[in-house]
């Protein structure tokens, strides 16, 4: 029974590594793996106002079809500082992306009277 331990650890390691490899191959990139859909192109990026030593960038990606066979929009939030790098992704449907754009537009109008 004591000799099964290394095999169980090895099997779990191979399973996790295989899952990552499958998702990278299926979605054609590491970034696509995080979004759960292939990345067709990067539309652009916006650098946010600096908050101390942290630099935050929001990148917008055009995504191909995902598991639900619908293309979407990917938001990638990247935070960088002297000793750290943090990336978070969000996948939006076309409807959700339009709703977010409307909210951003409404917030920007409220601070910039015409």
QUIJOMO-V864950 format. One record per run of one state. SS is the DSSP state (hx for helix, st for strand, lp for the rest). FROM is the first residue (numbers start at 1). LEN is the number of residues. If there is no record, write none. Layout:
BEGIN
ss->(SS,SS)
from->(FROM,FROM)
len->(LEN,LEN)
END
This chain:
BEGIN
ss->(lp,hx,lp,hx,lp,st,lp,st,lp,st,lp,st,lp,st,lp,hx,lp)
from->(1,5,28,30,36,39,48,51,52,54,64,72,82,84,93,94,112)
len->(4,23,2,6,3,9,3,1,2,10,8,10,2,9,1,18,3)
END
